[in-house]
């Protein structure tokens, strides 16, 4: 079974991004998933995709959450991925 990838699209100084990061990092550690954070302002293509939705959390490359996530919801999403 492959490792689940969690990617957070965020921007510096965003308090919603910080809250989502805290949840994502904790649940990734708990579930053995990988975590990556991408600054949307560093890539014009990513900025065009997610600019007004930041923060965006993707699981295995698919958008799963925008703006807010709870540990329970993220755990449920990861369970759906087979973890």
C-alpha positions in Angstrom: 0.0 0.0 0.0 1.4 3.4 -0.9 1.8 6.3 1.4 -1.0 8.9 1.4 0.2 12.4 0.4 -1.3 15.5 2.0 -0.5 18.8 0.3 -1.4 22.1 1.8 -1.7 25.1 -0.6 -1.2 28.2 1.5 0.3 31.7 1.7 2.4 33.4 4.4 0.6 35.3 7.0 -2.7 33.5 6.6 -4.2 32.5 9.9 -6.6 30.0 8.3 -3.6 28.4 6.6 -1.8 28.1 10.0 -4.9 26.4 11.5 -5.2 24.0 8.6 -1.4 23.3 8.8 -1.7 22.4 12.5 -4.5 19.9 11.8 -2.8 18.4 8.6 0.6 17.9 10.2 -0.8 16.3 13.3 -3.0 13.9 11.4 -0.3 13.1 8.8 2.1 12.1 11.7 -0.6 10.1 13.3 -1.5 8.2 10.1 1.9 7.9 8.6 1.1 10.2 5.6 3.5 12.5 3.9 2.9 16.2 4.3 4.0 19.0 1.9 3.2 22.7 1.9 3.1 24.8 -1.2 3.1 28.7 -1.3 0.4 29.5 -3.9 2.1 32.8 -4.6 5.2 31.1 -5.8 3.6 29.5 -8.9 1.2 31.5 -11.1 -0.6 28.3 -12.2 -1.3 27.2 -8.6 -2.3 30.8 -7.7 -4.8 30.8 -10.6 -6.3 27.5 -9.3 -6.6 28.2 -5.6 -6.1 32.0 -5.0 -9.5 32.8 -3.4 -9.9 29.3 -1.8 -6.6 29.3 0.2 -6.0 27.3 2.2 -6.6 24.2 0.2 -5.8 20.7 1.3 -5.3 18.0 -1.2 -5.1 14.2 -0.5 -3.1 12.3 -3.1 -3.4 15.2 -5.5 -7.2 15.6 -5.3 -8.7 18.7 -3.6 -10.3 17.5 -0.4 -10.8 20.6 1.8 -10.8 24.4 1.4 -10.7 27.1 4.1 -11.2 24.8 7.1 -10.7 21.2 8.2 -11.1 19.3 11.4 -9.0 16.3 12.5 -12.1 14.1 12.4 -12.9 15.1 8.8 -9.3 14.6 7.6 -9.1 11.2 9.3 -12.3 10.2 7.5 -10.9 11.3 4.2 -7.7 9.4 4.8 -9.6 6.3 5.7 -11.4 6.6 2.4 -7.9 6.5 0.8 -7.3 3.1 2.3 -5.3 4.2 5.3 
